[in-house]
Amino acid sequence: MGFSQSWVNWITQCVTTVSYSVLINGSPSKTFCPARGLRQGDPLSPYLFLLCANVLSCALLKQENTLHLKGVKIGRATQPLSHLLFADDFFLFFKHDKSSPNTIQSTLAWYCCLSGQSINLDKFELYCSPNMTEIDKSNLANLLGVKLVPSPGKYLGVNFKLRGGRTADFQDLIAKVTNKLQGWKAKLLSQAGQMTLINSVLNSIPIYTFSVFKAPHSICNKLDSIVNAFWWGHDPGHKKLHLTNWDTLTKPRHEGGLGIRKFNLMNTALLAKQYWRICNNPNLLLTKTLKAKYCPHEELHLHKPKKHSSWIWRSIMNPPNPILTQGTWKITRGHNIPITHPSWFSLRLGATTLIHNQVTKVADLINQADATWKVDTIRQLYDKNTADLILGIPLPHFQSSQDLLIWPHSISRHYQVKTAYALLHKDQTQNLNAPRPSPIPPPKLWKNLWKLKLPNKLLTFTWKLLHYALPVKDVLNHRGIHCAATCMLCHTHTETLNHIFLLCTFAKAIWLGAGINTSFLLESNISMIDWLSKLLESYEEFEGFILNHHNPLVPLASQKPSHFLRYKQGHQQGNLPFHPQSTRQQVHLPQEWQLIILIANVAAKNKKWQGTAFIGKNRQGEVLFVGCKTLRIAAGTMAKVTTIRDALLQASFLGVRRCIFLTTSKGLEGMWNSNKQQHWSLQPIFEDIRCIQQHLAYKSILRLSPRLSLRIPYP
């Protein structure tokens, strides 16, 4: 494989220096050293396994190139496939001719002898095409020494052959989730603990299957119902009361939900990830094979699957929500973007003549010499609003990459399942037009709730309290469960949430004994939402623990504060005291600098225009250059970054290397000094800035100034 002898000796020592001992009748034998082989727990063994598998792959490819082994083609224009490998799973594809079976048999025997591995005949199965006769199938199975199966089994845990999204093909997912729950139901779990298991275990079970196949709606709905029943504490044969609907549970936390994911939306988001993986990686074997079969003369982004295409291909390339596959062009020079591309802006009516005569690519809309838009041409081709959007797209001055179709809904321009799911959930919620509950807790209340450093059990209890999802007697009677509505503590008023937590004399006694300010409890008409809002705004920590009829009232009032204090001391032991920084009054500059550049911008009232300006001054206070520009950009950050790029260009023309920028934007300072990836729309400008700084051999410094002033203390 081309490795040097010293490298081979290193690997040999790693493999042969370990010693083994075998248990014989319960007694360990003498130790011995192996000459080859892999072992579990060794961090080097997985990589050695991949190297060995690569040897087998190269041997099969060599046999295929010499025509001793003929692979299988899934289309006329596709390349033949002879094998697929993933870890210790191995797939072979070949035509039944005179040479292929013998070649496979001899190659596998050679590999086993070379590597010390052996074939597991219990898992080695042969599946043949329906076009073969039964006699040929049996003869081939006997020749290879494997068992013949009527249908392929599973590969990487997924059924190899599915029949068009039939429900029966996905019953394994239902069984896996159900089997997981059987062991959990016997344990005493709070709903907060159940929530952790749902997010970490149950939601991860179907991820691999959902990344490839579009599951039927009945399967997704069944999985949703299983998760919903588990969270509410269902037992076999005993259903529990659901005091909040499923749509509320699946809302994001900042919108008043618990963030449980719907399986149907998760399936759609995962399939769209496969779509972008295929479209953005043309060198993948998967992409080459599928493109050659389904759209050999068409771009993948423009391809619409036909009705006779396979069900899997249609599931990936034609998602139910087009927002997941709509891309945006990240432009450098526009040479690769047709002016009529669906992902580019639509032309106004009557512009076709100019297209055929002068404009065919987006590059024809750009002055290539100075990287600026051709304003007059764009105004002729597009309406006013569209033209303003195009003119607001920043163009890089230094062409460092090609035009790229990206997913615009993430900062990194790469497709993200989490962001895609949020978009799908938001779109579904808007289309449902479901009646919203009244009163509606404000978003700030949810934010204050989930940022508390309290056990999840208490936070979940408070969440149920805000949704009126606690089984007090008033709620039970409204649900058709008839019982005496009188409060069990005071035996005077109806047991409602407001009464048992606010108005009951026993509740007031507990709150007064908790050592917190409860003056707002005197407001008799205050609602539960207003009460919790004031409580969360007034206190950094919130203890919501009162609904417990099994404990006497006095122990409850006496035990709860001490329990809360113990948790607070243990949870906040590692927290450092916070000391707010004083307002910066003086700008501290490094000693060796040649130029100070002050930048500023102002936005128009409609925020569609940005006015920017910069001024460069040397150490003697002399003005070396000034600049100003009006940009058709709505984002102020984009305007400021563009201004820095233009000012750096001016400094490079003067040969100045050590530049310091002063700005009043705290966000820009944090962005400049951060190593985090910037938004994809800002990346072309930052690439220009990096190119200029590399040319100057000096990284410019950006500092926050309390206010821009021309009176800088010069040395």
N, C-alpha and C positions, 0 to 999 in steps of 0.2 A: 504493500500500500504506500510505499515511499517514505516510511519513517526511518530515521537514522538508527544506527546500532545502539548508541547510548540511550536513546529513548526506549528502545525495545528492552534493553537491560533494566531500565528503571521499572517498567511495567512488570517484567518478569519477577523482579525482587518483590514488588508489591503483592503479587499473586502467590509466590512460593514461600515466602517467609512466615506465613500464618500456619498454625498447627491445628489439627483436628483430633478429636477423641470420640470414639463410638461407644454407645452404651450397649453392652451385651449382657442380657439377663440381669439388667439393673446395675451392672458394674462397668465403669469406664475402662476402655482398653488403653493401650499405649498410644501416645500421640504420634502423629505422622504429618508430614508436610506434603501438600498437593503439588503437582506439576502444572496444573491449569485448572480453570473453573471459576465460577462466580459464586458469591455468597450474599445472603441477605444482611442488610445493615451496613454494608461496605459502601461508602459514598462514591468510590471509584467504579464499582461494578456496573451501574446503569450505563455509564459512558463506554465501558468495554463491551457491553452487550450491544450498544448501537454500532460500534465499530465492527463487531462480528456480523451483525445483520447487514451492514453495508457490503461486506464481502460476499454474502449470499446474493444480494441485489445485483452487484456487479457481475457475478457469475451468470445469473439468469439473463441479464442484458446482453452479455457476450454471446450466449447461446441463441438469443433472439436475433442478434445482428448477423450471425452465421447461418440463419434460417433453420437451425436445428430445433428451435422452439418457436411456435407461431402463437402470438397472443390473440386476444379477442378485441374486435372493433365494435363500438356501440353506434357508429355512424359511418357513412361512406368517406367523409373527409377527416375523420378522427384518426389519431395514431393508435396502434394496437396496444393493449394493456396485457402484461404477462403476470404482474404480481403487485400486491399492495402490502405494506408492512407497517405495523404500529405496535411498538413494544414486542411482546411475545405472540401477538396475533398475526397470522400470515394467511394471505389470500393468493391463490394461484388461478390464472385464467389461461386456457390454452384450447387449441383446436384438436379434435380427435383425428389425428393422422398417424402415419407410421412412425415418425421420429419423436414427436412431442412427448408422449408418455414415457418413453425410454430415457429421453433427455432429462425430464424432471426427476425420474427415479435415480439416475446416476448423479445428478447435481446435488440432490438432497443427501445422498449417501456420502458423497465427497465432503459436503459441508459438515455433516455430523462427525465424520472421522477427524476433520481438521479442528473443529471447535470443541469437541467433547460433548456437545448437546445431542439430544435424541428427540425423535418425534413422538408425541403423545398420541398413540393410535386410538385411544378412547375418544379423543376430540377431533380426530382427523376424519372429515366427512367429504363425500363426493356428491355434487349436485350436477346433473347433466341437463342439457337442453331438451325440451319436449320433442324436438325433431329426431332425436336418436331412438333407435329401437331398444327394447328391453334387453335383448341379447347383447347388443353392443355395450350397454350400460353395465351389465353384469361382468362382461369380459374385462372392461376397463377397470372396474373396482377390484377385481381379482388380480389384475396385473400390478396395480399400485398398492395392493394390500390394505385397502381402506373400506369402510362401510358406505354403502349407497343409501342416500336419503331422498325421499320424494320431494322435499322442499327445503330450501336453505334455512338455517337456524338464525342465530343472532350474531352480530358483529359489533364489538364494543358496547354490548348491552342493548342494542337496538335491533329490532326485527329487520332482517336483510331484505325481505320481500313483503311489501305492503300492497294491499289491493284497493287503491283509490280512496284512502281515508275511511275505511270501514271501522266502525266502532269496535269490532272484535279485535282488531290489530292493536288497540291501545288499552286493552283491559289489564295488561301487565302494570301499567302506571297506577291504575286504581288499586291493584293488589299490593304494590309496593308501599303506597301511602297508607293503606289500611293496615298492613302488617306492622308498619312503624308505630301506628297509634295503639296497637294492641298492647305493646309493652309500656306505653306511657300512661294509659288510662288507669293502671293499677297504682300509679304513684300520686302522691299528694302534690299537685302543682297549682300554684296561683295562676290567675289569668295573665299576669305579667310573665311568669315562667312559660306558660303556653305560647305567649306571643314570641318569646325568644326561640322556642323550638320551631314555630311556624316559619319564621324568617330565616333561620339558619339551616334547617333540615328539610322540612316539607317542600319549601319553594325550590330547593336545589335538586330534588329528585328528578323532575321531568326536564331539566334544562337541556341536557344533551339531545334528547328526543325532539324537544320543541325547537332546537336550533336547526333541524333538518326537515321535519315533517310538520304539516299543518294538521293539527289535531281537530277532530270533529267538535262542534260546539257542545254536544251532549257530554263528551269526556271532560271538557273544561268546566262545564257547569257542575258535573258530578264532583270534580276535585274541589271546586269552590264550596259546594255544600258540605263536603267532608271537613274542610278546614273551618268553616263557619260553625259546624256542630261541635268540633273539637274545642274551639275557643269558648263556647258557651257551656262546655262540660257535659256533653251527652254521654250516656252509658248505653251499652247494648240493651235495647228494649225500653229505655227510659229517656224520653226527650226532655230537654230543659227549655225554659221560657227565654225567647230572644227579645230583649228589651230595646234593641237597636237594630235597624235593618243592615243588610250586607253592604249596601252602597256607602253607608256612613263609615263602616269599619275600613273600607278600602280607600277612603280619602287620604291624602297626605296629612301628616301631622299638623302642618301649619294651617291647614284648612279645616281642622276639627276631626280628623280621622285617626286611625292607628297605623296607616301605611301598609296594610296587608295588600298584597298584589293579587290581582285577578289573573287567573291562568290564561284566559283567552287573550288578553292584552299582552301578557308576557310572551306568549307564543308568537304573536304578530311582531313584537319588537325584536325577538331573537331571530326570526326569519329575515327581517330586514337587515340585520347585521350580516347574515350570509350573503345577501344581495350586494351590499357594499364591499364585502370581502372579495367577491367574484369580480365586480366591476373595477376595483382599484388595484388588483393584482393580476395583470395579464400573463405573467410568467408562471402562475400556478398550474400544476397539472390538471386540477379540477377546472380552472377557467379555460384552458386550452381545449380540453375535451368537450365541455358543454358548449362552448362557443362554436367549435367546429361542427357540432351536431345540430344545434338549433338556429344559430344566426351567423354563418360563416362570412357573410358579406354585409353585416350590419353591426353598428355599435351596440354594446350591451345596454347602455343607458337608454337607447332609443328603441330597444326591442320590446315587442308586445307578444307574449306567448300565444300560440295558436291553439285552437280547441283540441287538435290531435296530439299536442305535446304531452309529455308525461305529467302526471299529477304533481310530482315533487317539483318539477321545473316551474309549473304554473304557480305553485304555492310560494316559491321564492321570488319570482320575477313579477308577480302581479299581486302585491299585498292589498288588503282591503282598504287601507288608508294611504292615499298617495303622498301625504306629508313626509312619510318615512323615506321615500325614494326620490323626492325632488331635491336636486342639487343646485349649487350656486358656483359660478366660475370664479376661481381665484386667478386674477389676470396678471400676467407679466408684460407680454407684448401682443397677445391676441392672435397669433398666427395659427393656432390650432382650433379656433372657435368660429364656426360658420355663423354668419349674421342671422340666419334663420333657425339656429339651434333652439329647441324647445326650452332649454334652461337659460337662454339669454332673453333679453327683453323683447316684447312684441312690437313690431313695426306699426306705424300708423297707416291708414288706408292711403293708397296713391303713391307709395314709396317704392313700388316694385321696379319701375323703370330705372331709377337711380341705382338700385341694387345690382341689376344685370350689367349696367354700364360702368360703375365706379366702385361699388362696395360689395364684396363677397365675404370678407372675413372681418372680425372685430379689429384686426390690425389696421384695417383701412380707416378706422375711426380715430387712430392714435398718430400723433406726430412722433415718429420713431426717433428723431434726432434728440429731442429734449424731453420725451416721455410725458407729453401733455395731450389732452383730448382735443379733437377738432370740433370746436364748439359749433360752428356754422353747419357742418355736415350732420352733426347729431340733432340739431334743431330742425333740420329738414326731414329727418327720418322718423323722429319720435315726437309724441305730444309733450307738452310742457313738463308735466309731472315726471314722466319717464325720463325725459332728457335731464332733468335736475338730478334724478337718482344716478344716472350714468356718470354725469359730470362730478358727482360726489365720490365716486370710487377712486381711491388713491392709486397711483401708478408708481411702481418702483423705478428708480433711475438706473439701478444696476441689475441687469437680468441674471438672476442666480438660479432660476428654475423655470420649468415649462408651465404653460397654462394647465390648471388642474381643476377638475370638477369635484367639489367638496360637499360635505354635509354641513349646512350653515347653522345648525341649531346647537352646536357645541363650541366651546372656546377653542379646542384644539383642532377643529375642522374634521376630526375623525368621528365616526359613528359611535355613539355611546348608548347602550341598552337602557341605562337608568334615565337618561334624558328623553329617549324615545318613548319609554313607558309613560313618563310624566306628560308628554305631548298627547299620547293616545288617551290617557285618562282624562285630561282636560277637555279634549275634543268630545269624548263620549259624554262627559258630564254636561257640557253645553247643549248637546243634542237631545238629552233626555228631557230637559225642561221640567224636572221634577219639582214639586212644591217644596220650598225651603222651610225649615221649622221656624217657629216664632216663640220666643225671641231668639235671635241669632247671636252667639258669642262673637265678640270682635276678634279679628286675627291676632291682635296684640295679646289677648288673653291666652291663646294657645302658645304663643311664643314664650310668654312668661312662665307658663306651666312646665313646658318640656325642658327649659333650661335650668330648672331647679335641681340641686344636687340632693335628691331624695331617692329612696328605693323605688324601683319601678312599680312595686305593688301599690304604694301610696299614689303615685302619679296616675296609674290606671284607675284606681278608685276615684280620684278627683275627676278624671275624664268622664267616667260613668255618671258622676254627680252632675257635671255640666250638661250632659245629654239626657238627664232625668231617666237614667237607665238603671236605677236601684229599685229593688222589689219592696218598696214601702206599700202600705195597705191601700192607699189611694190609687196607686198605679196598678196594683193587682185587681182591684175592683173594676177599673176601666178596661182591663184586659179580659174580663169575664170570669175571673177567679174570685168568687164571692167570699168575703170574710168581714169580720167586725172592723169597721174603719177607725175605731177610737185608738188614740195613741196609748201604747202599753206603758209609757212612763208616767204621764200625767193623768191619763184616763179622763180627759176633758175634751180635747179638740181632735179633729180628724188628723190622722197620721199622713201628712204630706212631707215632701222633701223640705220645703220652707219651714214647716213647723218643727220637724225633728232635728233640723240643724240650726235653726235661727230663733224660732218663736217659743219653743217649749222651755218651761222654766228650768228643767234639768239641763237642757242644752246650754242655756245662758250661764248656768252655774259652772259648767265645765269650761266654757270659754273664759269666764272671769277668773277661774283658777289656773288658767294656762299661762298667765303672766304676760299677756299681750293686750294692746289697746283694742277694745271692742266697742268703742263709742258708736260706731256706725250700726251696731245691732239695735240701737234704740229706734231706728227708722223702721216702723212696722210694715211699710209697704215695699221694702227693698226686696228685689228678686234674688234668686240664687246666683244668677250670672253677675249681677252688680255686686253682690256680696263677695264672691270669689275674686272679681276684678279688683276691688278695693283691698282685699286681703293680700293678693299677690303683688300689688303695687306697693303695699306698705311694708311687706316683709320679704326678705331674701329667701327665707325658708318657710315652707308651709306644711303644717301637720293637719291632715284631714282624716281624723280617726275618731268616729263617734258612734257609728252604726254597728253596735255589737251587743245584742240582747242577751248573750250567754253569760257575760261578766256582770257582776253587780256594778251599780253606778259609782260608788265611792272608790273601789279599786281601779275602775276605768279612769277616773279623773286623776288618781294619784299615780298610776303606773305609766300613763302615756307620756307626760312631760319628761320623766327620767329616761324612758325608752328613746325618746327623740333626742335628748341631749347626748346619750351614749352614741347614737348613730352619727350625730353631728360631729362629735369629737373624733371619732374614728375615721370619718369620711374626709374631714377637712384638716387632718393632722399634717399632711404634706403641703398644704397650700401656703404660699408665701404672702406676707402682707403687701397690699397694693398701695403704692405711693404715687399719686398723680404727678406727672411731670409739669413743671412750670412752663409757662409760655416762653417760647424762644424769643429773646429780645435782640440777639446779636448773631450775625452770620459768621461762622468760623470758617476761614478759607485756608487751604494748604499754602505752604510757603512758595513753592515753585509753580507759578501760573503765569501765562502770557496774555490771556484774554478772558474777560468776563462778558458773558452774553446774557442779557435780560430778555425774557420772553413773556408775552402776555397775549390774551385773547378775550374777545367779547362776543356774545351770541346775540343774534337778532331776536326780536320779540317772538316771532313764529318758530325760532330755533331751527330754521332750515339753512341759515347762513351763519358763518363764523368769520369774524374779523381777527386777524392775527398780526403781530408785529414783533420784531426783535431788533436789538441794538447791541453792537459789540464795541467794547472799550478796552484799551490796553492798560498797563500798569501806571502810566502817567495820566490816565483819565481822558485820553484822546479818543474820539469816536472814529473807529476804523470803517465801520459799515453799518447800515440800517436796512431794514426790509419790512414790507407789509404786504398783506395779501388778503383777498376775500375768497373764502372757500365755500362751496356748496355742500357743506357737511353738517349734519345735525349733531353729531357727537363732538363735544368739546375736547375729549381726550385725543381723538383723531387729529383735530386741528393743532393741538399743542405738539404732538409727536411730529407732525409734518413740519411745523415751524422749527423744531430742533434740527430736523434733517436739512432744511434749507439753510439754517444758520451754520451748521457744520460744513456744508458745501462752500459757503463764503469764507469760512476760516481756512479750509484746505486750499482755496485759491491763493490766499495770502501767505501760505506756508506756516501758519500758526498751528502748533501741536497741542499745547497744554491749555485746554479750554475748560471753563467752569460756567455752568448754566445756573441762573437764579430764577425761581418760579414761586408763585404763591399757591400752587396746586399741591396739596399734601398727597392726593392720590397719585399724581404723576411722579412725585418723589418716591413713593413706595413701589410703584411699578418699575421705575428706573433701577432701583437698587435690589429688586427682587429677582430671584433665579427662577421663578415660576414662569410657565409658558404663557405668553400673552394671547389675547384674542386673535383669531385667524385674520380678521380684517386689519389688525395693526402689524401683523408679521412682515408684510412687504416693506413697510417703512422702517421697522427695526432692523431688517436685513440690510437696508441701505445704510443705516447708522453704523452697524457693525462693519460694513465694508469701508466706510470712510475712516472709522477709528483704526482699522487694521492698516490702512494707508498712512495714517498719521503716526502709527506705532504708539498710540497713547489712548487710554480709555478716558473719555471725558467724564467730568464729575457734575452731578446735578444736586443742588442744595435748595432747601426750602427757606424762603425769606418771608419774614412777617409782612412786609409790604415792599413792593418794588420801588426803589429809590435810586436816583442818579447820583446821590451823594454817598459814594462808597469810600470807605477809609483806605485810600491808596497809600502804599509805603513811600 
